[in-house]
Amino acid sequence: MTLEAANPGTNADVYFDPYDVGINADPYPVFARLREEAPLYYNAQHDFYAVSRYEDVNRGIVDHGTFSSAKGAILELIRADFPIPSGVLIFEDPPIHDIHRKLLARMFTPRKIALLEQRIRDYCVESLDAVVGAGRFDFVADFGAVMPMKTISALIGIPEADQVAVRDHVTGQMKTEAGKPMKAAEEGLVSGDIFADYIDWRVDNPSDDIMTELLNVEFADETGTTRRLTRDELLIYLNVVAGAGNDTTTRLIGWAAKVLAEHPDQRRQLVDDPTLIPRAVEELVRFEPPAPHVARYVTRDVEIHGQTVPQGAIMMMLIGAANRDHRQFPPDGDVFDIHREQRAHLGFSVGAHYCLGSSLARLEGRVALEEILKRFPEWEVDLASAVFSTTSTIRGWESMPAII
């Protein structure tokens, strides 16, 4: 018996579908209703459950024993049920996840991230100075899709001439046709072969980058064997880092353009007092998280809000809904407020899967806003010409033109 049949009042008047173009354009009214009317939701068409309250989403993401990432963290991938290659740490559970994460964590130390600040600022200056006086500027196409690409490429070790091709490759893996599941679920996860030539070259030409470090790192794997990464593992690691380092920060910059244009008083406060910018970045990630939900495979029967979610089900953790829950963000989570009391949000996830690149994303966001606001204290977005991204996993803009 489905949840709807068991408790028809739970879902009678509220509907959520991650593939619905209309809902995805502005999911927050639906999220608000889910939190209050159907805190445990079941979608019969796509056969998944969903939780939307902060406490439930936070608890569920942390409880990897009950809600597993090992079959993937995307609805389509879990449904496809094909083997996840070793090294895709976002689709792994502890303890193997912890082994792989520890390897990458040494590439993202606070010292290494801090050393990137001037380089990030230089990328921002280069992109933004070129459009001063132009009258129009696309926050995503001209800037948001460029600076993160250059930053993560420098960190990995991708030659400048190849950076656009690599960015388009890794972001293309997540792209979907509007209203349809991602193609990777049908075709299998991309192996990262696009990085093969770079690895071969780096073997004989080491440098101070992640690729060189991963080529040489030794670690104890899940069997206790001390070894180096296999070629396939290395390709997958690079694919994961390149994808995570590009798309989400690009979306964050697009949302910053839109949200700050809609809150000109708060934008003016950031111009007048740039020390508020880190708070603004945090509030932007809470208010419009680029990754609004993750999915998990349910490993055992579990009771939530008086209903049993059966083993083998798929549970969607609605981060975008949790991040606006008034219980965690009083008095109204649907209000954008850079002066909001700082409370833990889920925009960078939580627990074992807390975003490895969160410090880099925060740094990129801060420096980007500092440099944007220096040059463009005011702007109006041209929403009629903006292009919304078609993906079932990352939510944001492919184009956000503005009058500056």
Secondary structure, 3 states (H helix, E strand, C coil): CCHHHHCHHHHCCCCCCCCCHHHHHCCHHHHHHHHHHCCEEEECCCCEEEECCHHHHHHHHHCCCCEECCCCCCHHHHHHCCCCCCCCHHHCCCCHHHHHHHHHHCCCCHHHHHHCHHHHHHHHHHHHHCCCCCCEEEHHHHHHCCHHHHHHHHHHCCCHHHHHHHHHHHHHCCCCCCCCCCCHHHHCCCCCHHHHHHHHHHHHCCCCCHHHHHHHCEEECCCCCEEECCHHHHHHHHHHHHHHHHHHHHHHHHHHHHHHHHCHHHHHHHHHCHHHHHHHHHHHHHHCCCCCCEEEEECCCEEECCEEECCCCEEEECHHHHCCCCCCCCCCCCCCCCCCCCCCCCCCCCHHHCCCCHHHHHHHHHHHHHHHHHHCCCCEECCCCCEECCCCCCCCEEECEEEC
